[in-house]
Amino acid sequence: TAIIHGDLRIPYAAFRARACRLASALDAAGIGRNDVVSALLLNTPAMLEAHYGPAQLGAVLNAVNTRLDAAGIAFILDHAEAKILLVDAELAPLAREALALAQVAPRVIAYRDPTAPETHADAEGFEDYEDFLAAGDPDFRGPGPEDEWDAIALNYTSGTTGNPKGVVYHHRGATLLATGNILHASMQDAPVYLWTLPMFHCNGWCFPWTISAKAGAHVCL
């Protein structure tokens, strides 16, 4: 099992197919190299898929701190020049407030968490994430990065001393840390990892890639 989320169990073959569908759907939406896909998501399967889909296009994942206020999120969306915003239905009201302050107008796609159906109504009017994926090709193969130094992620500070500041991860750095985590932790095969660390925080210290490299189980919260 790749992903455990409530009663949901997603094997690695399905995880891969869903990430490819996401890449394919983003490609059809006009997302390409260096375009930014922002994600205002909690630690859910969609957030894990977001760590794999955009990268297949050479696009850049911007995992947004879910604890920021609307003004901080609006600044990030503008500064990152976000083209797509993936948002958790639970955070849809916050996203609407941020978008009302932002200059950019990204295409908004809402993940309606099956473990939290009471939040689904909050995302009324936003595109549905599962419908977006369904239109994608599970066998899609994107061009990937042109170079190992190409950007894979764009993260921001929390803005405690002013506006948030952006930091770019490249594919090489993400790969080195993802594998370095395995060595540093003396990680065995098929680990079970409980996602208490927010994935917006430095891309979960690259553990979205680390755990998959060891065929582990991502336990979402």
Order of alpha helices (4+ residues) and beta strands (2+ residues): beta-beta-alpha-beta-alpha-beta-alpha-beta-alpha-beta-beta-alpha-beta-beta-alpha-beta-alpha-alpha-beta
